[in-house]
Amino acid sequence: MVTERMHLVFNPAANRGRAAAQRGEISSFLEARGVEAVWHVTEGSGHATGIVGGLPEDAVAVAVGGDGTVHEVAAACSGTGRAFGVLPVGSGNDYVKALGVGTDLRGALEVLARGRVRVVDAGEVNGIRFNNGLGIGFDAQVADGVTRAPRYLGGFGGYLWSVVRLLWGFRCHRATLRLDGGEAVRSKTLLVAAALGTTYGARFRLAPGAKLDDGLLDVVWSGELSVTEILGLMPAVLRGTHLEHPKIHLARAREVRVELEEASPAHVDGELLKPTRSFEARVIPGALRVVAP
């Protein structure tokens, strides 16, 4: 990508503070290629949104942080002329896998310097934009638990720790789904996900066939599952083969409405939403301009 200046929206707390050590490497790489690196250091939740909103309409905004920073930068770029890039310095780095950028920082810098601007989809649920996916139910509880995982476990280890911790005492919830306004699909379910990207929780390939630019959400939901069935499915989710299980369902749709008997937690891109009983999600085709291979 040919540009003289990039705005790097940097979360120094990413990857439990380890991201700060990579700032010098990033600056040196870009400057050696004649790119001015303008750093914007975030100071808390929501700050990245404000930073990007104040940039010129034709700016290149690069998320340098975890999935939370990527979420904020992407949402602020969505529907604008700003191009959006990602450098994987967080613990999850889910979105770069769907983009084909990969989790190696050096490789991602090469993409940033030499890649092209690609137009991909965004999503929206209850008025909130997302770039990778929406999760309702169990995976939202897992995302919440990750924030309390021991630091030494890292991103994937923290996700596993949270899963195991939640299994004891969990229960499935009654949900009704309507895909593109069609007939109601009723299920007692562990989770409902609406994915743009392929991966959740660093390595779990929840929607292995999802595409960022097909104008569709990959909607995944389960039937009622026991603890034994969940434990048996975890290796399959890592491989992306869980959709072969008779209690795991996939549909592709432009819109999905989910109604629950009781309020449930949810997340977008790992960021928690306020629990509610009703979720209306839709794809926004071509809403994001991203720097990709």
C-alpha positions as CSV (number, residue, x, y, z in Angstrom):
1,M,0.0,0.0,0.0
2,V,1.5,3.3,-1.0
3,T,1.0,6.1,1.6
4,E,3.2,8.6,3.3
5,R,1.5,8.5,6.7
6,M,-0.3,6.0,8.9
7,H,-2.1,6.7,12.1
8,L,-1.3,4.0,14.7
9,V,-4.0,3.6,17.4
10,F,-2.0,1.9,20.1
11,N,-3.2,0.2,23.3
12,P,-0.1,-0.2,25.5
13,A,-2.1,-2.6,27.8
14,A,-2.7,-5.1,25.0
15,N,-1.5,-8.7,25.5
16,R,-1.3,-7.9,29.3
17,G,1.2,-5.1,28.7
18,R,3.5,-7.0,26.4
19,A,2.5,-4.9,23.3
20,A,4.5,-1.9,24.5
21,A,7.8,-3.6,23.8
22,Q,6.9,-3.9,20.1
23,R,6.4,-0.2,19.4
24,G,10.0,0.5,18.5
25,E,10.1,-2.3,15.9
26,I,6.9,-1.1,14.3
27,S,8.2,2.5,14.0
28,S,11.6,1.4,12.6
29,F,10.0,-0.8,10.0
30,L,7.6,1.9,8.7
31,E,10.1,4.7,8.7
32,A,12.6,2.5,6.7
33,R,9.9,2.3,4.0
34,G,9.3,6.1,4.0
35,V,6.1,5.9,6.0
36,E,5.5,8.4,8.8
37,A,4.1,6.6,11.8
38,V,1.8,8.9,13.8
39,W,1.1,7.3,17.2
40,H,-2.1,7.8,19.2
41,V,-2.0,6.1,22.6
42,T,-5.3,5.0,24.0
43,E,-6.1,5.6,27.7
44,G,-9.2,3.4,28.2
45,S,-12.3,1.9,26.6
46,G,-13.9,4.1,24.0
47,H,-10.8,6.3,23.4
48,A,-9.8,4.6,20.2
49,T,-13.3,5.4,18.7
50,G,-12.8,9.1,19.5
51,I,-9.3,9.2,18.1
52,V,-10.3,7.6,14.7
53,G,-13.4,9.9,14.5
54,G,-11.1,12.9,14.6
55,L,-8.8,11.7,11.7
56,P,-9.1,13.0,8.2
57,E,-11.6,11.1,6.0
58,D,-8.8,9.7,3.8
59,A,-6.6,8.6,6.7
60,V,-5.2,5.1,7.2
61,A,-6.0,4.0,10.8
62,V,-4.1,1.0,12.1
63,A,-5.2,-0.9,15.2
64,V,-2.2,-1.8,17.3
65,G,-3.6,-3.8,20.1
66,G,-6.0,-6.6,21.0
67,D,-9.4,-7.5,19.6
68,G,-11.0,-4.6,21.7
69,T,-8.8,-2.0,19.9
70,V,-9.5,-3.6,16.5
71,H,-13.2,-3.5,17.3
72,E,-13.2,0.2,18.1
73,V,-11.0,1.2,15.2
74,A,-13.0,-0.8,12.7
75,A,-16.3,0.5,14.0
76,A,-15.1,4.1,13.7
77,C,-13.9,3.4,10.1
78,S,-17.0,1.6,9.1
79,G,-19.0,3.5,6.5
80,T,-16.3,6.2,6.0
81,G,-13.5,6.8,3.5
82,R,-10.8,5.8,6.1
83,A,-8.8,2.6,5.4
84,F,-8.3,0.3,8.3
85,G,-5.3,-1.8,9.1
86,V,-4.4,-4.3,11.9
87,L,-1.1,-5.2,13.5
88,P,-1.5,-8.4,15.7
89,V,0.0,-7.5,19.1
90,G,-2.9,-8.7,21.2
91,S,-3.6,-12.1,22.8
92,G,-6.5,-13.2,20.6
93,N,-5.8,-11.7,17.2
94,D,-8.9,-13.2,15.7
95,Y,-9.6,-10.8,12.8
96,V,-6.2,-11.0,11.2
97,K,-6.8,-14.7,10.5
98,A,-10.0,-14.0,8.5
99,L,-8.2,-11.2,6.6
100,G,-5.3,-13.5,5.7
101,V,-2.8,-11.2,7.4
102,G,-1.7,-13.9,10.0
103,T,-0.5,-13.4,13.5
104,D,3.2,-12.8,12.8
105,L,4.0,-9.1,13.4
106,R,6.7,-8.9,10.8
107,G,4.4,-10.5,8.2
108,A,1.6,-8.1,9.1
109,L,3.9,-5.1,8.7
110,E,4.8,-6.3,5.2
111,V,1.1,-6.5,4.4
112,L,0.6,-3.0,5.8
113,A,3.4,-1.6,3.7
114,R,2.8,-3.6,0.5
115,G,-0.8,-4.7,0.7
116,R,-3.9,-3.4,-1.0
117,V,-7.2,-1.8,0.2
118,R,-9.9,-4.4,0.1
119,V,-13.6,-3.8,0.7
120,V,-15.3,-6.1,3.2
121,D,-18.5,-6.4,5.2
122,A,-19.3,-5.1,8.7
123,G,-22.1,-6.2,11.0
124,E,-24.5,-4.5,13.3
125,V,-26.5,-5.7,16.3
126,N,-29.0,-3.5,18.1
127,G,-27.3,-0.5,16.6
128,I,-23.7,-1.5,17.6
129,R,-21.2,-2.2,14.8
130,F,-18.9,-5.2,14.7
131,N,-16.2,-6.5,12.4
132,N,-15.6,-10.1,13.4
133,G,-18.7,-11.5,15.1
134,L,-21.6,-11.5,17.6
135,G,-21.9,-14.2,20.3
136,I,-25.0,-14.7,22.5
137,G,-25.0,-16.9,25.6
138,F,-22.1,-19.2,26.6
139,D,-19.4,-17.7,24.5
140,A,-20.2,-14.2,25.9
141,Q,-19.9,-15.6,29.4
142,V,-16.5,-17.1,28.3
143,A,-15.4,-13.7,26.9
144,D,-16.3,-12.1,30.3
145,G,-14.4,-14.9,32.2
146,V,-11.2,-14.4,30.1
147,T,-10.7,-11.0,31.7
148,R,-10.3,-12.8,35.1
149,A,-8.0,-15.6,33.8
150,P,-4.5,-15.8,35.3
151,R,-2.1,-13.6,33.2
152,Y,0.4,-16.3,32.6
153,L,-2.1,-18.4,30.6
154,G,-2.1,-16.0,27.6
155,G,-5.0,-15.5,25.2
156,F,-5.9,-19.1,24.2
157,G,-5.1,-20.5,27.7
158,G,-7.3,-17.9,29.3
159,Y,-10.1,-18.8,27.0
160,L,-9.8,-22.5,27.9
161,W,-9.6,-21.6,31.6
162,S,-12.9,-19.6,31.3
163,V,-14.6,-22.4,29.4
164,V,-13.8,-25.1,32.0
165,R,-14.7,-22.7,34.8
166,L,-18.2,-22.1,33.3
167,L,-19.1,-25.7,32.5
168,W,-20.1,-26.6,36.0
169,G,-23.5,-25.2,36.6
170,F,-24.2,-24.0,33.1
171,R,-27.6,-24.4,31.4
172,C,-28.9,-24.0,27.9
173,H,-31.5,-21.2,27.1
174,R,-34.6,-21.3,25.1
175,A,-34.2,-19.2,21.9
176,T,-36.2,-18.4,18.8
177,L,-34.3,-17.4,15.6
178,R,-35.7,-15.8,12.5
179,L,-33.3,-15.8,9.5
180,D,-34.1,-13.1,6.9
181,G,-37.6,-12.8,8.2
182,G,-38.4,-16.5,7.6
183,E,-40.1,-19.1,9.8
184,A,-39.2,-19.3,13.5
185,V,-36.5,-21.8,14.5
186,R,-36.8,-22.8,18.1
187,S,-34.1,-24.4,20.1
188,K,-32.8,-24.9,23.6
189,T,-29.3,-23.7,22.9
190,L,-25.9,-23.2,24.5
191,L,-25.1,-20.3,22.2
192,V,-26.0,-18.4,19.0
193,A,-23.3,-16.7,17.0
194,A,-23.4,-14.5,13.9
195,A,-20.0,-14.5,12.3
196,L,-18.2,-12.5,9.7
197,G,-14.8,-13.9,10.5
198,T,-13.8,-17.5,11.0
199,T,-12.2,-17.6,14.5
200,Y,-13.2,-16.8,18.1
201,G,-11.1,-17.0,21.2
202,A,-7.7,-17.1,19.4
203,R,-8.0,-20.6,17.9
204,F,-11.7,-21.8,18.0
205,R,-12.9,-22.0,14.3
206,L,-16.5,-21.4,15.1
207,A,-17.5,-20.4,11.6
208,P,-14.8,-22.0,9.4
209,G,-16.4,-21.2,6.1
210,A,-17.3,-17.6,6.8
211,K,-16.2,-15.0,4.3
212,L,-15.7,-11.3,5.0
213,D,-17.0,-10.1,1.7
214,D,-20.0,-12.4,0.8
215,G,-22.7,-10.1,2.1
216,L,-23.8,-12.7,4.6
217,L,-23.6,-13.7,8.3
218,D,-22.7,-17.2,9.2
219,V,-25.2,-18.0,11.9
220,V,-24.2,-20.9,14.2
221,W,-26.3,-22.3,17.0
222,S,-26.5,-25.4,19.1
223,G,-29.2,-27.7,20.3
224,E,-29.4,-28.7,23.9
225,L,-26.0,-30.0,25.0
226,S,-24.7,-31.8,28.0
227,V,-21.3,-31.2,29.7
228,T,-19.9,-34.4,28.1
229,E,-21.1,-33.3,24.7
230,I,-19.5,-29.9,25.1
231,L,-16.2,-31.3,26.1
232,G,-16.3,-33.7,23.2
233,L,-17.0,-30.8,20.8
234,M,-14.1,-28.6,21.9
235,P,-11.4,-30.4,19.8
236,A,-13.8,-30.3,16.8
237,V,-14.3,-26.5,17.2
238,L,-10.5,-26.1,17.2
239,R,-10.4,-28.1,13.9
240,G,-13.5,-26.5,12.5
241,T,-15.2,-29.8,12.1
242,H,-18.0,-29.3,14.7
243,L,-20.6,-28.5,12.0
244,E,-20.7,-32.2,11.3
245,H,-22.3,-32.8,14.7
246,P,-26.1,-33.3,14.6
247,K,-26.7,-30.7,17.3
248,I,-24.7,-27.9,15.7
249,H,-26.5,-25.9,13.0
250,L,-25.3,-23.4,10.4
251,A,-27.3,-21.0,8.2
252,R,-26.2,-18.0,6.1
253,A,-28.4,-14.9,6.2
254,R,-28.4,-11.2,5.7
255,E,-30.3,-10.7,9.0
256,V,-31.0,-12.7,12.1
257,R,-33.4,-11.9,14.9
258,V,-32.9,-13.8,18.2
259,E,-35.5,-13.8,21.0
260,L,-34.7,-15.4,24.3
261,E,-37.0,-16.3,27.2
262,E,-34.7,-14.4,29.6
263,A,-32.0,-11.8,29.3
264,S,-28.7,-13.2,28.1
265,P,-25.1,-11.8,28.0
266,A,-23.7,-11.2,24.5
267,H,-20.5,-9.8,23.0
268,V,-19.3,-8.3,19.7
269,D,-15.6,-9.0,18.8
270,G,-15.0,-10.0,22.5
271,E,-16.5,-6.7,23.9
272,L,-19.4,-7.4,26.2
273,L,-22.9,-6.0,25.6
274,K,-25.6,-5.3,28.1
275,P,-27.7,-8.5,28.7
276,T,-31.1,-8.4,26.9
277,R,-33.7,-10.8,25.5
278,S,-33.8,-9.5,22.0
279,F,-31.0,-9.2,19.4
280,E,-31.4,-7.9,15.8
281,A,-28.3,-8.4,13.7
282,R,-27.6,-7.6,10.1
283,V,-24.7,-7.5,7.7
284,I,-23.6,-4.2,6.2
285,P,-22.1,-5.1,2.8
286,G,-18.9,-3.3,1.8
287,A,-18.8,-1.1,4.9
288,L,-15.1,-1.5,5.6
289,R,-12.0,-0.6,3.6
290,V,-9.2,-2.8,5.0
291,V,-5.5,-3.2,4.2
292,A,-5.1,-6.9,3.3
293,P,-2.7,-9.1,1.3
